[in-house]
Amino acid sequence: MARQQPERVREQVGSVYLIKTPASPKWYLEWCHEGDQYRQTTRTRSKKQALKLAKEKDAKLVLGQLEEPRRRGVTIEQAISKYVASLRSQDITEKTLDLYQRDLMQFQHFAAGQGVKRLDRADADLLEAFVQQLRDAGAPRTAQPKKRRGKRSGPNRPRTIRGKLKTVRQMIRWAVKRSLIKKDPASGYRLPRPVNTLAPHFTSKEIAHILEASEEPYRTIYEFLVLTGLRSSELQWLTKEDLAPEVAYVRIREKTCPFTGQVWKPKHGRERTVPLPARASAIARTAATASPGPWLFCRATPADGEPGRYDCQQLLRPLKAVLKNLKIKHGSVHTFRHSYITHLVNAGASIFEVKELVGHDKITTLEAYYHHQADRLSETIRRVDFAGLVGTSSNGDDSPAGGSSSSKR
């Protein structure tokens, strides 16, 4: 006669269930906490002892004295901290880390307002609600890092919303790979559709007016940016050693500040060589002669023991004042780079050549910067031999070569 298997036992003790399964001779406690179900072994085979533990657990649950149960995954705050630390180990710049942390803190603040603190509960519904919040009112100021509070707030643009959600999704996928959570809680969620908007640029007339209205040394610096397409950070970190002996090009490379020991790297780590037009070469030669320190472009008044390296705000503030006086409502120092790219492409440069000149990681990045000219498109059409494409006959007709004038049915 076959031996009868023991049955599963489940007894309720208040809000706690006492369970014994055929697979184990020991008793288990099962309860719910904040909408999640937990199970814990009593490590005893005695039902009497297990009942005692169940009553103690139930009393703590009723009185709210139960210690935080072991989580299935990390909280959103913990995940952000670990994720940012991981990014920092990858030599990502502090400016980029600050932007990532800002976006993630905004999401954390919104999720907390929705009663969600754990990352494994950040599902697609929560992300869609976050998108709606950004679209309607923008991110709350209280979610900003201290050094960014007081900045302009309001409804976010579609491009900005997509960027923020992309950062959140990257963190969630990273947490899954690191086994901080068991699975992606928002699996199947699709980011908002990308919006192909062109980045602002200055026309040739606007550049002429800006240079004419700017005072030295900013006029020369802006002109150099127009002629080289450098990022402002690349210009700030240019040294005399980056100049070629014949001043025909400059090298964008990793370097260390001799005064502070700070290490600077080009964006994406892409070191490159930028050829200089004749006017840019003359500017670089003059700047190198006048600079008292290692930097190519040196401030007139050294500060903090570091002779003369410009920072972003010192280049931006004078330009904003000039743009305001000229009633130009768009643009920043980086817009000179956009104008450089547009001018190169409209002058006939290959997008592959432009990519190498400006140090872009992908060719598709150029799509946001290129502003074509209608007359250039017409000129391109005139240069193409369409007669060879369709096989135009010698008499000037558009019928295919060797073909009959009568149509085939």
FENLIN-V220656 format. One record per pair of residues at least 6 apart in sequence whose C-alpha atoms are under 8 Angstrom apart, sorted by sequence separation. I is the first residue (numbers start at 1). J is the second residue. D is the distance in whole Angstrom. If there is no record, write none. Layout:
I/J/D
I/J/D
This chain:
11/17/6
12/18/6
20/26/6
21/27/8
31/37/6
32/38/6
44/50/7
60/66/5
88/94/8
111/117/7
116/122/7
133/139/7
175/181/6
176/182/6
225/231/8
243/249/6
244/250/6
256/262/6
257/263/6
291/297/7
292/298/7
301/307/8
302/308/5
323/329/7
345/351/7
355/361/8
360/366/8
392/398/5
393/399/7
399/405/7
10/17/7
11/18/5
20/27/5
30/37/7
31/38/6
142/149/8
176/183/6
212/219/8
225/232/8
243/250/5
244/251/8
256/263/4
257/264/8
288/295/8
291/298/6
301/308/7
323/330/8
355/362/7
391/398/8
392/399/6
393/400/7
10/18/6
11/19/7
19/27/6
20/28/6
30/38/6
31/39/7
42/50/6
141/149/6
176/184/6
211/219/5
242/250/5
243/251/7
255/263/6
256/264/6
288/296/5
299/307/7
300/308/7
323/331/8
355/363/6
390/398/8
391/399/8
392/400/6
393/401/5
9/18/8
10/19/5
18/27/7
19/28/5
30/39/4
57/66/7
88/97/7
108/117/8
141/150/7
242/251/5
254/263/7
255/264/6
287/296/6
288/297/7
298/307/7
299/308/4
345/354/7
391/400/5
392/401/6
393/402/8
9/19/5
10/20/7
18/28/6
19/29/6
29/39/6
30/40/7
87/97/7
225/235/8
242/252/7
254/264/6
255/265/7
287/297/6
298/308/4
299/309/6
344/354/7
390/400/6
391/401/5
8/19/7
9/20/5
18/29/5
19/30/7
28/39/7
29/40/5
42/53/7
111/122/8
173/184/7
211/222/7
254/265/4
287/298/8
297/308/8
298/309/5
299/310/6
352/363/7
355/366/8
8/20/6
9/21/6
17/29/6
18/30/7
28/40/6
29/41/6
141/153/7
172/184/7
211/223/7
253/265/7
254/266/6
284/296/7
297/309/7
298/310/7
320/332/7
351/363/7
8/21/5
16/29/7
17/30/5
28/41/4
29/42/7
84/97/7
140/153/8
253/266/6
295/308/7
297/310/8
319/332/7
341/354/7
7/21/7
8/22/6
16/30/6
17/31/6
27/41/6
28/42/6
139/153/7
238/252/7
252/266/7
293/307/6
295/309/6
319/333/7
7/22/6
16/31/5
26/41/7
27/42/6
28/43/8
111/126/7
138/153/7
139/154/7
292/307/7
293/308/7
351/366/8
6/22/6
15/31/7
16/32/8
26/42/7
27/43/7
84/100/8
138/154/5
139/155/8
316/332/7
5/22/7
15/32/8
26/43/6
27/44/6
84/101/7
137/154/5
138/155/4
139/156/8
253/270/8
254/271/7
316/333/6
341/358/8
26/44/5
27/45/6
137/155/4
138/156/5
234/252/7
253/271/5
315/333/7
26/45/5
27/46/8
136/155/5
137/156/7
252/271/5
253/272/7
25/45/6
26/46/8
27/47/7
110/130/7
135/155/5
136/156/8
251/271/8
252/272/5
80/101/7
134/155/6
135/156/6
251/272/6
252/273/6
28/50/8
134/156/6
135/157/7
251/273/5
252/274/8
27/50/6
107/130/7
135/158/8
250/273/6
251/274/6
80/104/7
249/273/7
250/274/5
29/54/7
80/105/8
166/191/7
249/274/5
250/275/7
341/366/8
345/370/7
135/161/7
165/191/7
249/275/4
250/276/7
346/372/6
134/161/7
237/264/8
248/275/6
249/276/5
342/369/7
345/372/8
346/373/7
248/276/5
341/369/7
342/370/5
162/191/7
247/276/8
248/277/8
341/370/7
342/371/6
131/161/7
162/192/6
339/369/8
342/372/7
346/376/7
38/69/8
77/108/7
161/192/8
162/193/7
338/369/6
18/50/7
76/108/6
162/194/7
234/266/7
249/281/8
338/370/8
18/51/7
106/139/6
248/281/6
106/140/7
109/143/6
131/165/8
158/192/8
247/281/6
108/143/8
159/194/7
18/54/7
158/194/8
159/195/6
17/54/7
106/143/5
158/195/7
247/284/7
13/51/8
16/54/6
105/143/6
106/144/7
127/165/8
247/285/7
16/55/8
105/144/7
77/117/8
79/119/7
105/145/8
13/54/6
14/55/8
16/57/7
76/117/6
102/143/8
243/284/8
13/55/6
16/58/6
75/117/6
76/118/5
102/144/6
15/58/6
75/118/4
76/119/5
102/145/6
14/58/6
74/118/6
75/119/5
13/58/7
73/118/7
74/119/6
15/61/8
73/119/7
74/120/8
228/274/7
259/305/7
73/120/6
228/275/8
259/306/6
228/276/7
240/288/6
227/276/8
228/277/8
227/277/7
227/279/8
228/280/7
119/172/8
227/280/6
241/294/8
240/294/6
239/294/6
240/295/6
224/280/6
239/295/4
240/296/5
223/280/8
238/295/6
239/296/5
237/295/7
238/296/6
239/297/8
127/186/8
224/283/7
236/295/8
238/297/7
104/164/8
103/164/6
107/168/8
120/181/6
124/185/7
236/297/7
119/181/7
120/182/8
123/185/5
124/186/4
235/297/8
104/167/7
120/183/8
122/185/6
123/186/4
124/187/7
220/283/7
103/167/7
104/168/6
120/184/7
121/185/6
122/186/7
123/187/8
124/188/8
103/168/8
120/185/5
124/189/6
119/185/8
100/167/7
237/309/7
236/309/6
236/310/6
236/311/7
221/297/8
233/311/8
233/312/7
232/312/7
274/357/6
272/356/8
273/357/7
274/358/8
272/357/8
272/359/7
83/171/7
271/359/8
270/359/6
80/171/7
83/174/8
270/361/8
79/171/8
83/175/8
268/361/7
79/175/7
218/315/7
218/318/8
79/180/8
232/333/7
232/334/7
231/334/6
214/318/8
214/319/7
74/180/6
231/337/7
73/180/6
74/181/7
229/336/7
230/337/6
73/181/5
214/322/7
229/337/4
72/181/7
73/182/7
213/322/6
228/337/8
229/338/8
72/182/8
226/336/5
229/339/8
222/333/8
225/336/6
226/337/7
229/340/5
210/322/7
225/337/7
228/340/7
229/341/7
210/323/7
226/339/7
227/340/7
222/336/8
226/340/6
210/326/8
209/326/8
230/358/7
202/331/7
229/358/6
200/330/7
201/331/7
200/331/6
202/335/7
201/335/5
202/336/7
200/335/6
201/336/7
202/338/8
203/339/7
201/338/5
202/339/6
200/338/7
201/339/5
199/338/7
201/342/8
201/369/8
198/367/7
199/368/5
200/369/8
198/368/5
199/369/5
197/368/6
198/369/6
196/368/7
198/370/7
198/371/7
